Amino acid sequence: MAAKNTSTSLLDTILKKMIVTVDQSKGELFAIAEQSRQDYEDLLGELEQVRTEVHALIDEQDDLENKVRLARNRLSKVSKNFHTYSEEAIRETYEKAHDLQMKLLVSRQKEKQLVDKRNDLERRLSVVESTIERAEHLVSQVSVVLNYLTQDMKQIGEALEDACLKQEFGLQIMEAQEEERKRLSREIHDGPAQMMANVLLRSDLIERLYRERGVEEAFKEIRSLKQMVRSALYEVRRIIYDLRPMALDDLGLVPTLKKYLLTIEEHVQSLKKTTKIHFKNMGSERRLPSKLEVALFRLIQESVQNALKHSEATEIAVKLEIKEHQVLVVIKDNGRGFDVREKKTSSFGIMGMKERLELLEGDLSIHSKPDEGTLVVIRVPIVE
């Protein structure tokens, strides 16, 4: 018994050291990724400046070439009529032609240097971008390892008998958690973060428009900027809502669905789209077990979002029927549909729905054909 406790204690000590080491490595990788992002932004700014200078030089060279051509014509005329011009006029003509030619040569040399610099910056940007991607990938992998080490692994000695089973199940859970974190990270990066970056750029543009084109042009850009901020605010609220709709705990499934679908419809219409979302509850509004309510809400949410993102539907109908021992959900749209026999490697949403329903011992069926809309039917047993 003492030997077992000693072994367990030793394993726990080793595990703690591993967790500290992995966590430090994760921090260092994250720092590398952040520094690479900063380097990327700096290089991008420098590249834009070089491109602007190249364009300016090209315009300058066009002007110089015109002046050189005129100076050569003048020089040719002076050479042909050498005796009719004073020595001062001849010298001035030669010096002017020579000076313009030298300026043109210097400008071309500067352009070559800037083009070389631009190409070098583009190569460096590509390398830094690759570094960012690899660092983020490594951070993700280290996070999976770190989560695995910290999830119910402290008492390894007590779990040795069924270690294989727990390992397989634990990995599945952690992979799902990590995928959810990656999804949330992508949504924030591609949504609010990008919009906020655009707000900064557009604010600079407004200042420039105000100086160069006047108040009216600046106000047009401000109105466009307000719409962008409004969209960013919606995205933030949607992400928060996606994490956990608080009304689900307080009001239950049916009222929460009504509010959610109404909010989605209002947002879609604010984007000048004509999609209508109809909700009909055909059964009772009684409360269900909390886990079942959350699962049903997520399934309906995923189906509606798929219809909005991929089907280009103008009508989406959601029907819910809570029976005594079963819940039936039907989601139908009049969008462009798809071939259900065609396997898509990117259809993670449908895969997630199927996995969630397997845990609930439920059933999912999808009926669709190209240009004929999509019908999603969900059946879940009620287990108190």
C-alpha positions as CSV (number, residue, x, y, z in Angstrom):
1,M,0.0,0.0,0.0
2,A,2.8,2.4,1.0
3,A,4.6,1.5,-2.3
4,K,1.5,2.3,-4.2
5,N,1.1,5.7,-2.5
6,T,4.8,6.5,-3.1
7,S,4.4,5.6,-6.8
8,T,1.2,7.7,-7.1
9,S,2.9,10.7,-5.3
10,L,5.9,10.4,-7.6
11,L,3.7,10.2,-10.7
12,D,1.8,13.3,-9.5
13,T,5.1,15.2,-9.0
14,I,6.3,14.2,-12.5
15,L,2.9,15.3,-13.9
16,K,3.1,18.7,-12.2
17,K,6.6,19.3,-13.6
18,M,5.3,18.3,-17.0
19,I,2.4,20.7,-16.8
20,V,4.6,23.6,-15.7
21,T,7.1,22.8,-18.6
22,V,4.3,22.5,-21.2
23,D,2.6,25.6,-19.9
24,Q,5.9,27.6,-20.2
25,S,6.4,26.3,-23.7
26,K,2.9,27.3,-24.6
27,G,3.6,30.8,-23.3
28,E,6.8,31.1,-25.3
29,L,5.1,29.9,-28.5
30,F,2.3,32.4,-27.9
31,A,4.9,35.2,-27.5
32,I,6.6,34.1,-30.7
33,A,3.3,34.2,-32.5
34,E,2.4,37.7,-31.1
35,Q,5.9,39.1,-32.0
36,S,5.5,37.6,-35.5
37,R,2.2,39.3,-35.8
38,Q,3.7,42.6,-34.8
39,D,6.6,42.1,-37.3
40,Y,4.0,41.3,-40.0
41,E,2.1,44.6,-39.3
42,D,5.3,46.6,-39.4
43,L,6.5,44.9,-42.6
44,L,3.1,45.4,-44.2
45,G,3.2,49.1,-43.3
46,E,6.7,49.4,-44.7
47,L,5.7,47.6,-47.9
48,E,2.7,50.0,-48.4
49,Q,5.1,52.9,-48.0
50,V,7.5,51.5,-50.6
51,R,4.7,50.8,-53.0
52,T,3.6,54.4,-52.7
53,E,7.1,55.6,-53.3
54,V,7.4,53.4,-56.4
55,H,4.2,54.8,-57.8
56,A,5.4,58.4,-57.1
57,L,8.8,57.6,-58.8
58,I,7.0,56.2,-61.9
59,D,5.0,59.4,-62.2
60,E,8.2,61.5,-61.6
61,Q,10.0,59.5,-64.4
62,D,7.1,60.1,-66.8
63,D,7.4,63.8,-66.2
64,L,11.3,63.7,-66.5
65,E,11.1,61.7,-69.7
66,N,8.9,64.4,-71.3
67,K,11.3,67.1,-70.2
68,V,14.3,65.1,-71.5
69,R,12.6,64.6,-74.8
70,L,11.9,68.4,-75.1
71,A,15.5,69.2,-74.0
72,R,16.8,66.8,-76.7
73,N,14.7,68.5,-79.3
74,R,16.0,71.8,-78.1
75,L,19.6,70.5,-78.2
76,S,19.1,69.2,-81.7
77,K,17.7,72.5,-82.9
78,V,20.7,74.4,-81.3
79,S,23.2,72.0,-82.9
80,K,21.7,72.5,-86.3
81,N,21.7,76.3,-86.0
82,F,24.9,76.5,-84.0
83,H,26.0,79.9,-85.3
84,T,22.7,81.7,-84.6
85,Y,22.9,81.1,-80.7
86,S,25.1,82.7,-78.2
87,E,27.7,80.7,-76.4
88,E,25.8,81.2,-73.2
89,A,22.6,79.9,-74.7
90,I,24.4,76.8,-76.1
91,R,26.0,76.1,-72.8
92,E,22.7,76.5,-70.9
93,T,20.9,74.1,-73.4
94,Y,23.6,71.4,-73.0
95,E,23.7,71.8,-69.2
96,K,19.9,71.6,-68.9
97,A,19.7,68.4,-71.1
98,H,22.6,66.8,-69.2
99,D,21.0,67.7,-65.8
100,L,17.6,66.3,-66.8
101,Q,19.3,63.1,-68.1
102,M,21.1,62.7,-64.8
103,K,18.0,63.2,-62.8
104,L,16.2,60.5,-64.9
105,L,19.1,58.1,-64.3
106,V,19.1,58.7,-60.6
107,S,15.3,58.3,-60.5
108,R,15.5,55.0,-62.3
109,Q,18.3,53.8,-60.0
110,K,16.2,54.7,-57.0
111,E,13.2,52.9,-58.5
112,K,15.3,49.8,-59.0
113,Q,16.4,49.9,-55.3
114,L,12.8,50.4,-54.2
115,V,11.6,47.5,-56.3
116,D,14.3,45.3,-54.9
117,K,13.3,46.4,-51.4
118,R,9.6,45.7,-52.2
119,N,10.4,42.2,-53.4
120,D,12.5,41.6,-50.3
121,L,9.7,42.8,-48.0
122,E,7.2,40.6,-49.8
123,R,9.4,37.6,-49.3
124,R,9.9,38.5,-45.6
125,L,6.1,38.9,-45.2
126,S,5.6,35.4,-46.6
127,V,8.2,34.0,-44.2
128,V,6.6,35.8,-41.2
129,E,3.1,34.7,-42.2
130,S,4.3,31.1,-42.3
131,T,5.9,31.5,-38.9
132,I,2.6,32.8,-37.5
133,E,0.7,29.8,-38.9
134,R,3.2,27.3,-37.5
135,A,3.3,29.0,-34.1
136,E,-0.5,29.0,-33.9
137,H,-0.6,25.4,-34.9
138,L,1.9,24.5,-32.2
139,V,0.1,26.5,-29.6
140,S,-3.1,24.6,-30.5
141,Q,-1.3,21.2,-30.2
142,V,0.3,22.2,-26.9
143,S,-3.1,23.3,-25.6
144,V,-4.5,19.9,-26.3
145,V,-1.6,18.3,-24.4
146,L,-1.9,20.7,-21.5
147,N,-5.6,20.1,-21.2
148,Y,-5.0,16.4,-21.3
149,L,-2.5,16.7,-18.5
150,T,-4.8,18.8,-16.3
151,Q,-8.1,17.0,-16.8
152,D,-8.7,14.6,-14.0
153,M,-5.2,13.2,-14.3
154,K,-3.9,14.0,-10.8
155,Q,-4.8,10.7,-9.3
156,I,-3.2,8.5,-11.9
157,G,-2.7,5.6,-9.6
158,E,-6.4,5.1,-9.0
159,A,-7.1,5.2,-12.7
160,L,-4.5,2.7,-13.9
161,E,-7.0,-0.2,-14.3
162,D,-9.2,1.6,-16.9
163,A,-6.5,4.0,-18.3
164,C,-7.0,3.0,-21.9
165,L,-10.7,3.6,-21.8
166,K,-10.4,6.9,-20.0
167,Q,-7.6,8.1,-22.3
168,E,-9.7,7.5,-25.4
169,F,-12.8,9.2,-23.9
170,G,-10.8,12.1,-22.5
171,L,-9.1,12.8,-25.8
172,Q,-12.4,12.9,-27.6
173,I,-13.7,15.5,-25.0
174,M,-10.6,17.6,-25.2
175,E,-10.5,17.6,-29.0
176,A,-14.1,18.8,-28.9
177,Q,-13.2,21.5,-26.4
178,E,-10.2,22.6,-28.4
179,E,-12.3,22.7,-31.6
180,E,-14.8,24.9,-29.9
181,R,-12.0,27.2,-28.7
182,K,-10.6,27.4,-32.2
183,R,-14.0,28.1,-33.6
184,L,-14.6,30.9,-31.1
185,S,-11.1,32.3,-31.8
186,R,-11.8,32.2,-35.5
187,E,-15.1,33.9,-35.1
188,I,-13.6,36.7,-33.0
189,H,-10.6,37.1,-35.3
190,D,-12.7,37.0,-38.5
191,G,-15.6,39.1,-37.1
192,P,-15.2,41.8,-34.5
193,A,-11.4,41.9,-34.6
194,Q,-11.3,42.4,-38.4
195,M,-14.1,45.0,-38.1
196,M,-12.3,46.9,-35.4
197,A,-9.2,47.0,-37.5
198,N,-11.2,48.3,-40.5
199,V,-12.7,50.9,-38.2
200,L,-9.2,52.2,-37.5
201,L,-8.4,52.3,-41.2
202,R,-11.7,53.9,-42.1
203,S,-11.2,56.6,-39.5
204,D,-7.9,57.5,-41.1
205,L,-9.7,57.6,-44.5
206,I,-12.3,59.9,-43.0
207,E,-9.6,62.4,-42.0
208,R,-8.1,62.3,-45.4
209,L,-11.5,62.6,-47.2
210,Y,-12.3,65.6,-45.0
211,R,-9.1,67.4,-45.9
212,E,-9.1,66.5,-49.6
213,R,-12.8,66.2,-50.6
214,G,-14.8,68.1,-48.0
215,V,-17.4,67.5,-45.4
216,E,-20.0,65.7,-47.5
217,E,-17.6,62.9,-48.6
218,A,-16.4,62.5,-45.0
219,F,-20.0,62.2,-43.7
220,K,-20.7,59.5,-46.3
221,E,-17.8,57.5,-45.0
222,I,-18.9,58.1,-41.4
223,R,-22.4,56.7,-42.2
224,S,-20.7,53.6,-43.6
225,L,-18.5,53.4,-40.6
226,K,-21.5,53.5,-38.2
227,Q,-23.0,50.5,-40.1
228,M,-19.7,48.6,-39.7
229,V,-19.6,49.4,-35.9
230,R,-23.2,48.2,-35.6
231,S,-22.3,45.0,-37.3
232,A,-19.3,44.5,-35.0
233,L,-21.5,45.0,-32.0
234,Y,-24.0,42.5,-33.3
235,E,-21.2,39.9,-33.9
236,V,-19.9,40.4,-30.3
237,R,-23.4,40.0,-28.9
238,R,-24.0,36.9,-31.1
239,I,-20.8,35.3,-29.9
240,I,-21.7,36.0,-26.3
241,Y,-25.1,34.6,-26.9
242,D,-23.7,31.5,-28.7
243,L,-21.6,30.7,-25.6
244,R,-24.7,30.4,-23.4
245,P,-28.1,32.0,-23.9
246,M,-29.0,33.0,-20.3
247,A,-32.8,33.1,-21.1
248,L,-32.6,29.3,-21.6
249,D,-32.1,28.7,-17.9
250,D,-34.7,31.3,-16.8
251,L,-37.5,31.0,-19.4
252,G,-37.0,27.6,-21.1
253,L,-36.6,26.4,-24.6
254,V,-39.7,27.8,-26.4
255,P,-39.4,31.5,-25.3
256,T,-35.7,31.4,-25.9
257,L,-36.1,30.1,-29.4
258,K,-38.7,32.7,-30.2
259,K,-36.4,35.5,-29.1
260,Y,-33.4,34.1,-30.8
261,L,-35.1,33.5,-34.2
262,L,-36.6,37.0,-34.0
263,T,-33.2,38.6,-33.3
264,I,-31.6,36.7,-36.1
265,E,-34.3,37.7,-38.5
266,E,-34.0,41.4,-37.5
267,H,-30.2,41.3,-38.0
268,V,-30.5,39.6,-41.4
269,Q,-33.0,42.3,-42.6
270,S,-30.7,45.0,-41.3
271,L,-28.2,43.7,-43.8
272,K,-30.8,44.4,-46.6
273,K,-31.6,40.7,-47.0
274,T,-35.2,39.5,-47.3
275,T,-35.0,36.3,-45.4
276,K,-38.1,35.5,-43.2
277,I,-37.8,33.2,-40.3
278,H,-41.1,31.6,-39.0
279,F,-41.4,29.7,-35.7
280,K,-44.3,27.5,-34.7
281,N,-44.6,25.6,-31.4
282,M,-47.1,22.7,-32.0
283,G,-46.8,21.1,-28.6
284,S,-46.7,22.2,-24.9
285,E,-44.2,24.8,-23.5
286,R,-43.3,22.6,-20.5
287,R,-39.7,22.6,-19.3
288,L,-37.4,19.9,-20.3
289,P,-34.2,18.6,-18.5
290,S,-31.6,21.4,-18.7
291,K,-29.1,19.3,-20.8
292,L,-31.8,18.5,-23.3
293,E,-32.9,22.1,-23.7
294,V,-29.4,23.2,-24.3
295,A,-28.8,20.4,-26.9
296,L,-32.1,21.1,-28.7
297,F,-31.3,24.9,-28.8
298,R,-27.8,24.2,-30.3
299,L,-29.2,21.8,-32.9
300,I,-31.8,24.3,-34.1
301,Q,-29.3,27.1,-33.9
302,E,-26.8,25.2,-36.1
303,S,-29.5,24.3,-38.6
304,V,-30.8,27.9,-39.0
305,Q,-27.2,29.2,-39.3
306,N,-26.5,26.7,-42.0
307,A,-29.5,27.8,-43.9
308,L,-28.6,31.5,-43.6
309,K,-24.9,31.0,-44.5
310,H,-25.1,28.4,-47.3
311,S,-28.6,28.1,-48.8
312,E,-29.4,31.7,-49.8
313,A,-33.0,31.0,-48.5
314,T,-35.7,33.7,-48.4
315,E,-38.0,31.6,-46.1
316,I,-36.9,29.5,-43.1
317,A,-39.6,27.6,-41.1
318,V,-38.9,26.1,-37.6
319,K,-41.5,23.8,-36.1
320,L,-41.2,22.4,-32.6
321,E,-43.4,19.8,-31.0
322,I,-42.8,18.6,-27.4
323,K,-44.7,15.3,-26.9
324,E,-44.9,13.2,-23.8
325,H,-41.8,11.1,-24.5
326,Q,-40.2,12.7,-27.5
327,V,-39.3,16.1,-29.0
328,L,-39.8,16.6,-32.8
329,V,-38.1,19.5,-34.6
330,V,-38.4,20.3,-38.3
331,I,-36.4,23.0,-40.0
332,K,-37.2,23.8,-43.6
333,D,-35.9,26.3,-46.1
334,N,-36.5,27.2,-49.7
335,G,-32.8,27.8,-50.5
336,R,-30.6,26.3,-53.2
337,G,-30.3,22.9,-51.5
338,F,-27.5,20.4,-52.0
339,D,-26.8,16.8,-52.9
340,V,-26.9,14.9,-49.6
341,R,-25.0,12.0,-51.2
342,E,-22.0,14.2,-51.8
343,K,-19.4,13.9,-49.0
344,K,-17.9,17.2,-47.9
345,T,-14.8,17.3,-45.7
346,S,-15.7,20.7,-44.4
347,S,-19.2,19.8,-43.1
348,F,-18.2,19.9,-39.4
349,G,-21.5,21.5,-38.4
350,I,-23.6,18.4,-39.5
351,M,-21.0,16.1,-38.0
352,G,-21.3,17.9,-34.7
353,M,-25.1,17.7,-34.8
354,K,-24.9,13.9,-35.4
355,E,-22.5,13.4,-32.6
356,R,-24.6,15.5,-30.2
357,L,-27.7,13.5,-31.2
358,E,-25.9,10.2,-30.7
359,L,-25.2,11.2,-27.0
360,L,-29.0,12.0,-26.7
361,E,-29.9,8.7,-28.4
362,G,-31.7,10.9,-30.9
363,D,-32.1,10.8,-34.7
364,L,-31.2,13.3,-37.5
365,S,-32.4,13.1,-41.1
366,I,-31.6,15.6,-43.8
367,H,-33.5,15.7,-47.1
368,S,-32.3,18.0,-49.9
369,K,-31.8,18.3,-53.6
370,P,-30.1,21.1,-55.6
371,D,-32.5,24.0,-56.1
372,E,-35.2,22.3,-54.0
373,G,-34.4,23.6,-50.5
374,T,-33.5,21.6,-47.4
375,L,-35.5,19.7,-44.8
376,V,-33.9,18.8,-41.4
377,V,-35.8,16.5,-39.1
378,I,-34.6,16.0,-35.5
379,R,-36.1,13.4,-33.1
380,V,-35.0,13.2,-29.5
381,P,-36.4,11.0,-26.7
382,I,-37.2,12.7,-23.4
383,V,-35.4,11.0,-20.5
384,E,-36.1,12.6,-17.2
